[in-house]
């Protein structure tokens, strides 16, 4: 039996717990026998309130022995209390596989489990994670990341994606696919977190990075190498690259590409302009480059995005049949 422990604390997001818990629970229904033992853990045990006030019954972490530890996300301040950090550090020392959902990555980072590793979190918190823990390589666009036994996932529902990936590692792709069907979710979600965030509306902390983003937004049809953006921010290329990544969670090149994708999608929604003309207008130079960028962000090419937007209205979320 593979034991999975879910660590929570006052102010955890209950869906970060319930989503992956349901995925592992469903395995027994599909497989016809229990393959996972599930328990909810906390620093001291007992009833632990979620961010919405719903109490969850837990077992004391010091009494647990698990094969996989999953830290739920939620309010960052209470999860970083010394007692919570110590409890997770103690569990991690004897747990072979460790994971986080959403902002749970902050707790793993505080313990030191993400130092020198790639990780992700909710797109809105990625720049804060990078700024607070510079030893972590934050990838703000990934739905989940696995790096040497430590897994992390994006915001809220991405915990289900994480659980499905862990199930696939443990028991194969077919079982994971059947669990996804039972839950009526994607087995493998198309695109990254970029499809849910809007970098064009991002407001970095420093004036210089805000100026560079505004400069890029106004000149998408022009070449925008990092040297030009650094000059607009009045920083050296090296200083600019570090500051930009720290404040946005993105490299300058990725940010420019996403700005162009967002601008192209707006034009796709607003009219019947040929895709070739849109690609030129937003700086992709050719339709193939734009197609690759759309596949990376939305999981589908521009033509499919245009058809979908016209069929469902100007929805910011891209969906496909499961």
C-alpha positions as semicolon CSV with decimal commas, in nm:
position;residue;x (nm);y (nm);z (nm)
1;X;0,000;0,000;0,000
2;X;0,134;0,342;-0,101
3;X;0,049;0,593;0,172
4;X;-0,020;0,953;0,068
5;X;-0,025;1,224;0,333
6;X;-0,179;1,568;0,271
7;X;-0,036;1,839;0,495
8;X;-0,267;2,127;0,588
9;X;-0,254;2,424;0,829
10;X;-0,497;2,699;0,936
11;X;-0,594;2,889;0,621
12;X;-0,529;2,614;0,366
13;X;-0,730;2,616;0,041
14;X;-0,970;2,326;0,072
15;X;-0,975;2,252;-0,302
16;X;-0,597;2,209;-0,294
17;X;-0,668;1,922;-0,058
18;X;-0,995;1,787;-0,197
19;X;-0,894;1,783;-0,565
20;X;-0,589;1,557;-0,546
21;X;-0,747;1,359;-0,259
22;X;-1,040;1,275;-0,487
23;X;-0,804;1,165;-0,766
24;X;-0,620;0,918;-0,541
25;X;-0,949;0,805;-0,384
26;X;-1,091;0,728;-0,730
27;X;-0,806;0,487;-0,805
28;X;-0,965;0,219;-0,586
29;X;-1,293;0,247;-0,776
30;X;-1,117;0,206;-1,112
31;X;-0,867;-0,060;-1,006
32;X;-1,117;-0,259;-0,802
33;X;-0,892;-0,258;-0,496
34;X;-0,724;0,002;-0,275
35;X;-0,381;0,103;-0,402
36;X;-0,338;0,413;-0,186
37;X;-0,381;0,483;0,181
38;X;-0,486;0,845;0,236
39;X;-0,459;1,062;0,545
40;X;-0,471;1,433;0,618
41;X;-0,193;1,563;0,840
42;X;-0,125;1,880;1,035
43;X;0,131;2,000;1,286
44;X;-0,064;1,896;1,596
45;X;-0,361;1,703;1,458
46;X;-0,728;1,770;1,531
47;X;-0,960;2,006;1,346
48;X;-0,784;2,252;1,116
49;X;-0,988;2,533;0,954
50;X;-0,955;2,603;0,581
51;X;-0,937;2,954;0,437
52;X;-1,316;2,944;0,403
53;X;-1,364;2,828;0,761
54;X;-1,449;2,464;0,689
55;X;-1,273;2,246;0,950
56;X;-1,083;1,936;0,838
57;X;-1,004;1,643;1,068
58;X;-0,630;1,571;1,071
59;X;-0,370;1,344;1,225
60;X;-0,054;1,476;1,390
61;X;0,231;1,482;1,139
62;X;0,479;1,340;1,390
63;X;0,277;1,016;1,403
64;X;0,264;0,969;1,025
65;X;0,461;0,748;0,792
66;X;0,391;0,823;0,426
67;X;0,543;0,745;0,088
68;X;0,422;1,068;-0,072
69;X;0,371;1,399;0,107
70;X;0,154;1,665;-0,060
71;X;0,146;2,014;0,091
72;X;-0,174;2,205;0,018
73;X;-0,165;2,570;-0,081
74;X;-0,352;2,853;0,084
75;X;-0,269;3,164;0,282
76;X;0,109;3,200;0,281
77;X;0,164;3,369;0,618
78;X;0,020;3,092;0,842
79;X;0,194;2,815;0,649
80;X;0,532;2,977;0,720
81;X;0,488;2,978;1,098
82;X;0,789;2,802;1,258
83;X;0,578;2,510;1,382
84;X;0,441;2,435;1,035
85;X;0,787;2,459;0,878
86;X;0,934;2,228;1,141
87;X;0,656;1,973;1,094
88;X;0,705;1,956;0,717
89;X;1,084;1,940;0,755
90;X;1,044;1,644;0,992
91;X;0,808;1,466;0,753
92;X;1,029;1,538;0,452
93;X;1,329;1,374;0,616
94;X;1,152;1,039;0,605
95;X;0,938;1,073;0,293
96;X;1,075;0,964;-0,048
97;X;0,838;1,175;-0,263
98;X;0,726;1,528;-0,180
99;X;0,488;1,760;-0,364
100;X;0,303;2,089;-0,328
101;X;-0,016;2,235;-0,469
102;X;-0,035;2,605;-0,559
103;X;0,123;2,824;-0,289
104;X;0,226;2,515;-0,095
105;X;0,552;2,564;-0,285
106;X;0,632;2,849;-0,044
107;X;0,634;2,602;0,246
108;X;0,858;2,359;0,056
109;X;1,089;2,649;-0,032
110;X;1,101;2,767;0,330
111;X;1,207;2,417;0,436
112;X;1,480;2,430;0,169
113;X;1,341;2,146;-0,040
114;X;1,330;2,354;-0,359
115;X;1,684;2,497;-0,342
116;X;1,857;2,431;-0,675
117;X;1,540;2,278;-0,817
118;X;1,283;2,385;-1,074
119;X;0,937;2,452;-0,934
120;X;0,609;2,621;-1,009
121;X;0,318;2,776;-0,820
122;X;0,009;2,982;-0,901
123;X;0,100;3,222;-1,183
124;X;0,001;3,523;-0,971
125;X;0,248;3,424;-0,698
126;X;0,537;3,306;-0,915
127;X;0,729;3,633;-0,906
128;X;0,693;3,650;-0,526
129;X;0,823;3,293;-0,492
130;X;1,121;3,376;-0,713
131;X;1,193;3,699;-0,526
132;X;1,162;3,540;-0,182
133;X;1,363;3,228;-0,266
134;X;1,626;3,310;-0,530
135;X;1,780;2,961;-0,502
136;X;1,463;2,819;-0,663
137;X;1,427;2,817;-1,043
138;X;1,062;2,920;-1,081
139;X;0,882;2,829;-1,403
140;X;0,561;3,033;-1,398
141;X;0,405;2,868;-1,703
142;X;0,406;2,503;-1,601
143;X;0,099;2,318;-1,474
144;X;0,330;2,099;-1,269
145;X;0,704;2,039;-1,239
146;X;0,897;1,734;-1,120
147;X;1,262;1,775;-1,025
148;X;1,452;1,495;-0,850
149;X;1,172;1,361;-0,637
150;X;1,012;1,695;-0,553
151;X;0,696;1,792;-0,740
152;X;0,510;2,123;-0,747
153;X;0,195;2,233;-0,924
154;X;0,019;2,549;-1,032
155;X;-0,292;2,705;-0,882
156;X;-0,580;2,521;-0,716
157;X;-0,723;2,274;-0,974
158;X;-0,371;2,196;-1,097
159;X;-0,346;1,976;-0,790
160;X;-0,562;1,728;-0,980
161;X;-0,319;1,739;-1,274
162;X;-0,038;1,673;-1,027
163;X;-0,220;1,377;-0,871
164;X;-0,294;1,225;-1,213
165;X;0,074;1,253;-1,305
166;X;0,177;1,081;-0,982
167;X;-0,079;0,805;-1,042
168;X;0,058;0,762;-1,393
169;X;0,413;0,725;-1,257
170;X;0,295;0,468;-1,002
171;X;0,048;0,263;-1,208
172;X;0,071;0,359;-1,574
173;X;-0,097;0,585;-1,823
174;X;-0,417;0,384;-1,870
175;X;-0,518;0,393;-1,505
176;X;-0,445;0,766;-1,487
177;X;-0,653;0,822;-1,799
178;X;-0,947;0,628;-1,652
179;X;-0,929;0,829;-1,329
180;X;-0,936;1,152;-1,532
181;X;-1,243;1,032;-1,720
182;X;-1,418;0,944;-1,395
183;X;-1,342;1,292;-1,256
184;X;-1,441;1,455;-1,589
185;X;-1,111;1,641;-1,618
186;X;-0,824;1,647;-1,864
187;X;-0,578;1,361;-1,844
188;X;-0,311;1,597;-1,975
189;X;-0,417;1,960;-1,988
190;X;-0,325;2,149;-2,304
191;X;-0,109;2,459;-2,271
192;X;0,047;2,613;-1,963
193;X;-0,060;2,865;-1,701
194;X;-0,008;3,145;-1,953
195;X;-0,358;3,086;-2,086
196;X;-0,502;3,196;-1,751
197;X;-0,273;3,487;-1,671
198;X;-0,244;3,821;-1,852
199;X;0,111;3,950;-1,862
200;X;-0,013;4,261;-2,041
201;X;-0,186;4,359;-1,714
202;X;0,110;4,276;-1,491
203;X;0,229;4,552;-1,258
204;X;0,585;4,480;-1,139
205;X;0,710;4,650;-0,825
206;X;0,980;4,869;-0,977
207;X;0,923;5,156;-1,216
208;X;1,201;5,037;-1,445
209;X;1,044;4,698;-1,512
210;X;0,701;4,858;-1,557
211;X;0,856;5,097;-1,809
212;X;1,015;4,810;-2,001
213;X;0,682;4,624;-2,022
214;X;0,503;4,938;-2,141
215;X;0,780;4,995;-2,394
216;X;0,734;4,641;-2,527
217;X;0,351;4,666;-2,538
218;X;0,374;4,979;-2,750
219;X;0,626;4,832;-2,996
220;X;0,527;4,469;-3,045
221;X;0,559;4,507;-3,423
222;X;0,928;4,594;-3,383
223;X;1,224;4,371;-3,287
224;X;1,247;4,360;-2,906
225;X;1,574;4,195;-2,801
226;X;1,670;4,206;-2,435
227;X;1,927;4,477;-2,508
228;X;1,655;4,714;-2,625
229;X;1,433;4,645;-2,324
230;X;1,727;4,690;-2,087
231;X;1,806;5,024;-2,249
232;X;1,445;5,138;-2,200
233;X;1,474;5,045;-1,832
234;X;1,815;5,218;-1,802
235;X;1,978;4,901;-1,675
236;X;2,259;4,679;-1,797
237;X;2,146;4,365;-1,977
238;X;2,255;4,148;-1,684
239;X;2,085;4,368;-1,422
240;X;1,771;4,390;-1,631
241;X;1,745;4,016;-1,692
242;X;1,775;3,938;-1,321
243;X;1,534;4,211;-1,212
244;X;1,277;4,119;-1,477
245;X;1,278;3,751;-1,384
246;X;1,260;3,834;-1,013
247;X;0,961;4,068;-1,050
248;X;0,760;3,887;-1,317
249;X;0,861;3,523;-1,291
250;X;0,935;3,529;-1,666
251;X;1,239;3,585;-1,884
252;X;1,215;3,897;-2,104
253;X;1,196;3,682;-2,418
254;X;0,906;3,474;-2,282
255;X;0,725;3,788;-2,168
256;X;0,752;3,949;-2,512
257;X;0,626;3,630;-2,675
258;X;0,327;3,621;-2,440
259;X;0,251;3,989;-2,500
260;X;0,243;3,912;-2,871
261;X;0,020;3,608;-2,817
262;X;-0,226;3,816;-2,612
263;X;-0,229;4,093;-2,874
264;X;-0,278;3,840;-3,152
265;X;-0,566;3,672;-2,971
266;X;-0,743;4,005;-2,924
267;X;-0,720;4,067;-3,297
268;X;-0,841;3,715;-3,372
269;X;-1,146;3,778;-3,155
270;X;-1,225;4,122;-3,289
271;X;-1,242;4,059;-3,661
272;X;-1,172;3,852;-3,968
273;X;-0,820;3,982;-4,030
274;X;-0,604;3,715;-4,199
275;X;-0,371;3,530;-3,965
276;X;-0,071;3,624;-4,179
277;X;-0,147;3,993;-4,129
278;X;-0,198;3,948;-3,755
279;X;0,136;3,768;-3,722
280;X;0,311;4,059;-3,892
281;X;0,122;4,323;-3,693
282;X;0,217;4,182;-3,351
283;X;0,579;4,107;-3,437
284;X;0,586;3,733;-3,502
285;X;0,713;3,802;-3,858
286;X;0,559;3,481;-3,992
287;X;0,250;3,267;-3,917
288;X;0,452;2,960;-3,823
289;X;0,620;3,137;-3,532
290;X;0,281;3,257;-3,413
291;X;0,137;2,906;-3,447
292;X;0,415;2,760;-3,230
293;X;0,362;3,029;-2,967
294;X;-0,015;2,965;-2,957
295;X;0,044;2,591;-2,919
296;X;0,275;2,659;-2,626
297;X;0,033;2,892;-2,447
298;X;-0,313;2,762;-2,544
299;X;-0,243;2,409;-2,665
300;X;-0,401;2,482;-3,004
301;X;-0,319;2,687;-3,317
302;X;-0,457;3,036;-3,389
303;X;-0,727;2,908;-3,627
304;X;-0,868;2,680;-3,357
305;X;-0,859;2,959;-3,097
306;X;-1,048;3,189;-3,336
307;X;-1,316;2,923;-3,399
308;X;-1,351;2,852;-3,029
309;X;-1,375;3,218;-2,931
310;X;-1,644;3,275;-3,190
311;X;-1,844;2,976;-3,068
312;X;-1,835;3,058;-2,695
313;X;-1,785;3,436;-2,695
314;X;-1,482;3,619;-2,566
315;X;-1,404;3,379;-2,286
316;X;-1,054;3,408;-2,136
317;X;-1,036;3,034;-2,074
318;X;-0,968;2,782;-2,351
319;X;-1,137;2,443;-2,318
320;X;-1,158;2,130;-2,527
321;X;-1,347;1,805;-2,497
322;X;-1,206;1,568;-2,240
